Amino acid sequence: AGSKLREVFDKINNLLSGKPVQTEGQAVAVTQHPQGLEFVCYKLAEKFVRHGEGEVSFHHDSAFPIAVVLSGIWELHPQVGDIFLAHLHKKCPYSVPFYPARKEGTSMEEYQRMLGYEVHDSKVEEQDHFLKRMSGMIRLYAAIIQLRWPYGNKQGAHPHGLSYGWRWLAQMLNLEPLADVTAMLLLDFLEVCGNALMKQYGIQFWKTMFFIQKSYIPRIEAVTSSGQMGCLSRLKNFVQKCLQAEEIPLPKGILTPSFWRT
């Protein structure tokens, strides 16, 4: 509900503003410790990224309420946004976008961690679980860049708006594709903020979609084995449907004005 989201936002904003906040029956304030504010900013940013790799990866619609709160907090407390990006880029290098190369002397285990895999006791997480987490984080990022907290001051620019999404897409298409990962990330990104990018960039956006269909999808196909075609097929269908309709559908779960009256 919109009213519940406002409560959450106000509580986080009050805490970061140095006001006392009630939690578990006691009042806490960042002013109680000299490093209180830095600690809270760090942990809060980390928690938002965890929501991406957890909550959003299982429930795609949840990207929007989480993102709109973070967008508003980022506007009022820029340090939270900066630390959020640092956590996000470390957990999901594809959000830069960047495909880390294995340097000489780097162990396989360390390299897998650089790629975003969770490694525990030399055991690497399964590919499906890895892809799901990366998907959740990219979806959260794609939601953040298009959303503004509706009760904030609209005079200033979005602290990390659609131009960053446009740049992400351009940089992504300049990278050599990876099997599995590239198709999934492009599909997630376009499903969540394709409509917003279409409205903002018009003909330039459609040129990019045409490039994806004619040039980039064949390059993904060239590195994809027959057992990894699922995501690539979905990306192909999505791009084809959008080009035929000359329209990108609104993402499922987007927050409408009526949401804020609940």
Disulfide bonds with the S-S distance in Angstrom:
none
